[in-house]
Amino acid sequence: MASTINFLRLLADPTRLRLLLLLEQEELSVAELQGILGMGQSRISSHLAQLKRAGAVEDRRAGKNVYYGLTKKEERNSARGPIRDLMQALAREVPETARDRTALKVTLRKRQDKAREYFDELAGKFGRSYVPGRSWQALAHTLITLLPPLTVADLGAGEGTLSQLLAKTARKVIAIDNSPKMVAFGSKLARKHGFKNLEYRLGDIEDPPIAKNSVDLAILSQALHHAIKPERAIQSAHRILKKNGRIVVLDLLSHRFEKARELYADHWLGFSEVRLHELLERTGFREIEISVVAREKQSPQFQTVFATGVK
């Protein structure tokens, strides 16, 4: 750094401060920084150019990608007391830095999951050509039978198709829905199919009528975007789970199809991976994993995001 004054000028801009705090932890590409900061490529590139001219960051090419990181000198400086203390003190005045840390975790997990691209490609081929007896429905039935005998809460169960699949091997399934008609319909189906371990209860996913610390698995399948306050639904799932119990969330990735509010009574237009990670982490879940598991080709091209964590 040419001088302490130049360094202070760099830190005076909140975006450059956020960049330095991120690059202090990990080398990142412009595309990764776009995802973390939620900013356009040109804006980020402009700030990186200023930081590079000042000698604070350097770039490294790896194949088609260019990664930015602190220069070796700045790494040494930031590891020492005064400069690092100054950056951390300023960071406390920028509200976005907490979200940046969570977004960085999500970004690095995506990068580390080398198999993800392969499975995305494989998933795209599944069902492209007809093979007798092969379907997602058959695969779901097969995988569910491999589950151990758990006590499961299906929160926002609707008519309970998933609940009835789970009841085949679960110790007990409690299906929660706020629609009396859905609960009545699901209960009738459960009796018809002889599921004595499947119970439908009328209730809200933000305060389900389930005892504290009583279930092994809590599932929110395409239900969270209907919650008025999603954080309460996640907190309630945490409350009813036993220690080391697991939450599973399947929902829509954030989108801009406004008609979903009217057509499907959606309160939220999906959730970003970062938002789901924040909800789980703030509630106290650990071993959090987030990934996009399905992409529809037809408009509006909804994507399904999978999130899980352990209490």
BELPEWO-V384794 format. One record per residue. N is the residue number from 0. RES is the residue in one letter. OMEGA is omega as a letter, one per 30 degrees, with the letter a starting at -180 (NA if undefined). Layout:
N&RES&OMEGA  N&RES&OMEGA
This chain:
0&M&a  1&A&l  2&S&l  3&T&l  4&I&l  5&N&a  6&F&l  7&L&l  8&R&l  9&L&a  10&L&a  11&A&l  12&D&a  13&P&a  14&T&l  15&R&l  16&L&l  17&R&l  18&L&a  19&L&l  20&L&l  21&L&a  22&L&l  23&E&a  24&Q&a  25&E&l  26&E&a  27&L&l  28&S&l  29&V&l  30&A&l  31&E&l  32&L&l  33&Q&a  34&G&a  35&I&a  36&L&a  37&G&a  38&M&l  39&G&a  40&Q&a  41&S&a  42&R&a  43&I&a  44&S&l  45&S&l  46&H&l  47&L&l  48&A&l  49&Q&l  50&L&l  51&K&l  52&R&a  53&A&l  54&G&a  55&A&l  56&V&l  57&E&l  58&D&a  59&R&l  60&R&l  61&A&a  62&G&l  63&K&a  64&N&l  65&V&a  66&Y&l  67&Y&l  68&G&l  69&L&l  70&T&a  71&K&l  72&K&a  73&E&l  74&E&l  75&R&a  76&N&a  77&S&l  78&A&l  79&R&a  80&G&a  81&P&a  82&I&l  83&R&l  84&D&l  85&L&l  86&M&a  87&Q&l  88&A&l  89&L&a  90&A&a  91&R&l  92&E&l  93&V&a  94&P&a  95&E&a  96&T&l  97&A&l  98&R&l  99&D&a  100&R&l  101&T&l  102&A&l  103&L&l  104&K&a  105&V&a  106&T&a  107&L&l  108&R&l  109&K&a  110&R&a  111&Q&a  112&D&a  113&K&a  114&A&a  115&R&a  116&E&l  117&Y&a  118&F&l  119&D&l  120&E&l  121&L&l  122&A&l  123&G&a  124&K&a  125&F&l  126&G&l  127&R&l  128&S&a  129&Y&l  130&V&a  131&P&l  132&G&a  133&R&l  134&S&l  135&W&l  136&Q&l  137&A&l  138&L&l  139&A&l  140&H&a  141&T&a  142&L&a  143&I&l  144&T&a  145&L&l  146&L&l  147&P&a  148&P&a  149&L&l  150&T&a  151&V&l  152&A&l  153&D&a  154&L&a  155&G&a  156&A&a  157&G&l  158&E&l  159&G&l  160&T&l  161&L&l  162&S&a  163&Q&l  164&L&a  165&L&a  166&A&a  167&K&a  168&T&a  169&A&l  170&R&l  171&K&l  172&V&l  173&I&a  174&A&a  175&I&l  176&D&a  177&N&l  178&S&l  179&P&a  180&K&l  181&M&l  182&V&l  183&A&a  184&F&l  185&G&l  186&S&l  187&K&l  188&L&l  189&A&l  190&R&a  191&K&a  192&H&l  193&G&l  194&F&l  195&K&l  196&N&a  197&L&a  198&E&l  199&Y&l  200&R&l  201&L&a  202&G&a  203&D&a  204&I&l  205&E&l  206&D&a  207&P&l  208&P&a  209&I&a  210&A&l  211&K&l  212&N&a  213&S&a  214&V&l  215&D&a  216&L&l  217&A&a  218&I&l  219&L&a  220&S&a  221&Q&a  222&A&a  223&L&a  224&H&l  225&H&a  226&A&l  227&I&l  228&K&a  229&P&a  230&E&l  231&R&l  232&A&l  233&I&l  234&Q&l  235&S&l  236&A&l  237&H&a  238&R&a  239&I&a  240&L&l  241&K&l  242&K&a  243&N&l  244&G&a  245&R&l  246&I&l  247&V&l  248&V&l  249&L&a  250&D&l  251&L&l  252&L&a  253&S&a  254&H&a  255&R&a  256&F&a  257&E&a  258&K&l  259&A&l  260&R&a  261&E&a  262&L&a  263&Y&a  264&A&l  265&D&l  266&H&l  267&W&l  268&L&l  269&G&a  270&F&l  271&S&l  272&E&a  273&V&a  274&R&l  275&L&l  276&H&l  277&E&a  278&L&a  279&L&a  280&E&a  281&R&l  282&T&l  283&G&l  284&F&l  285&R&a  286&E&a  287&I&l  288&E&a  289&I&l  290&S&l  291&V&a  292&V&l  293&A&l  294&R&l  295&E&a  296&K&a  297&Q&l  298&S&g  299&P&l  300&Q&l  301&F&l  302&Q&a  303&T&l  304&V&a  305&F&l  306&A&l  307&T&l  308&G&a  309&V&l  310&K&NA
